Amino acid sequence: MDNRRALEAIALHWRLRRYNGGLGQCSIEVTRGSGAKQFYTVSTSSSYLSASDRRIIAGLGSETVVNSVVIRWPSGIIQRLANLEIDRMLKIEEPPR
């Protein structure tokens, strides 16, 4: 008998609307159902001739709800998302000004 519990997660893949030479960095705040917050900083660059993965995977443990995700884009736009489904990859694009 397998007594392992599945751990929940939500994955986000972000894309800049305006390319600015690869110098883009987003701050992402994930608020779980319990109110606990997780913070991520993702960037399009890391060092010479390399790039960072633009995906983040927010582990939720046994929680099954994400209350909200707040993304602070390099342009200064703050995007708020709510009622997100978990256990999937969400593609998020920077909204227009």
PyMOL commands that set and color helices and strands:
alter all, ss='L'
color gray80, all
select strands_A, chain A and resi 8-15+25-32+37-43+55-61+66-72+78-84+89-93
alter strands_A, ss='S'
color yellow, strands_A
deselect
rebuild
show_as cartoon
